[in-house]
Amino acid sequence: SFSALDFIPLDPHYTLKKLYSADNYEKKVILGSGIYRDDNSKPWVLPTVKKAEEIIDNAQDSGRYEYLPITGYAPFHNAARELLFGSLGEKANQFVSVHTLAGTGANSLGAQFLKESLSPSAVWVSGPTWVNHYNIWGLVGVEVKTYPYWSASKKGLDLEKMIHTLETDASAGDVIVLHACAHNPTGLDPTKEQWKKIADVCERKKLFPFFDCAYLGFASGDLDEDAWAVRHFFSRGTLELAVAQSFSKNMGLYGERVGAFHLYTASPDAASKAHGHISHLQRGSVSTPPTRGAKIAATILTSPDLFQEWLLDLQEMTSRIKNMRKALRDNLVSLGTPGNWDHICSQIGMFSYTGLTPEQVATVQADSHVYILKSGRISIAGLTSSNVRYVAEAMDAAVRK
Ligand code: PMP
C-alpha cells in the first residue's frame, strides 16, 4: 500500500520557499530560486513580452487553442535553434528540434531519448550542478556520476581534475551534461581555451555532450558570445550533441513553460530516425506542448524590431544583477567582513556561490530571516537596493559568529 512508500523529502528550493512564506518577519529576504525580480522585489513582465501578447491577442486567430503538432510550434523551435546555432543552411537536415515544456522538459526528453538510443553506462554532471539533473537522470534509470568542476579553495574551475576524471573513469557512449553558459550554481564558466580542452576529451573518449542552456544572455550579456561553447562543439564537425534550451529566465516566461530540445546528428538519415523516436517519447509523455508561451517567444524571435527590444530587456535584467553583485560586495567590504568577496563580482549569471558554510547559512536564516540554500548559493536577482545592506549585515554577523 502507499503507506509502505519511502519518504522523499521536498526539493530544497521548495522547502526554502515554504519556510520563507511562513515567516512573518518584515525584513525577511529569500535568495533561493533563479527568478528575476525588479528593484522592488516584484516579478517583471518583459515589455517585449507584453507587446508580443498584444500581437497574438489582436490576431484573434480562431485556431489559437488548437493542438500543436507532437513536436510543437515549428516557428518557435526553428527560431530558438537559430538563436543558438546561427543560420544552418543544409546542416538543418541533421537536426531534430522539438518544442518542450521549458528547460526541464527538454532535459527530461533528452535523458529519455539518450538512454534509449545510446544506453550510456553513466551520465556525468558537474560537481556541483543543478539539483534536478540528478532527479531527471535518476528517473530514467541512468547512473549519475560527478566530474570535478568547482574548487572551493581556488574559488574557480578545477579543469585538470575534471579532464583527468573523464579520461580515467568515463566510458565511450557516456553522456556528459555541460552548462552552456552561466553555470548553475557556481556562476563560473570555462574560458574558451578550457572549453576546447573539454571538447577534446569528449572527442577522445567518445562522450556525448548534452548542453543545458537555461541562461542564454545572462553570462556575457551578448547572445552570440553566450552560445560560443555550443557553437564550438558543433563547428568541430566531429561530435554529435544535444541542447536543452529554456526561455524561462531570458524571456521571464517561467510558468508558461517554453523550451526546446535540439539534437545534432551525423547525417540526415540519423536525424530522421531520431525524429521518430523523440516524437514517440513526447507523444507518450505530454502528447503535444502548450501553445501560448511558444507563440510569444516566436513572435519576439522572428520580428526584427521586437528582437532588438528584447535585447534591451535582457540588458535591463543583467545590469541590475551586476549592480547588485557590486553592491553586495561593496557592503561586505565596507563592513570589514572577514574574507575576500571579489568572487561575488567575478561570478556571472543569476547566482553567486558565496562560500558561506552550511552553519553560516543556518545562522543568517535563524538570526536574520535571510533564506539561502544550504550550498551557500544566492540568487543575486533577489537582492534590491533596499535589502542589500541588510543581507550584507546578516552575512557579516554569520561570518563573525
Ligand atoms: N537547467 C538549469 C541549469 C536551470 O538552472 C534551470 C532553471 N532553474 C533549468 C534547467 C530549467 O528551468 P525551466 O524548466 O524553468 O526552463
Residues whose N, C-alpha, C, O or C-beta is under 5 A from the ligand:
A	BS01	PMP	L101 A102 G103 T104 G105 W130 N184 D212 A214 S246 S248 Y254
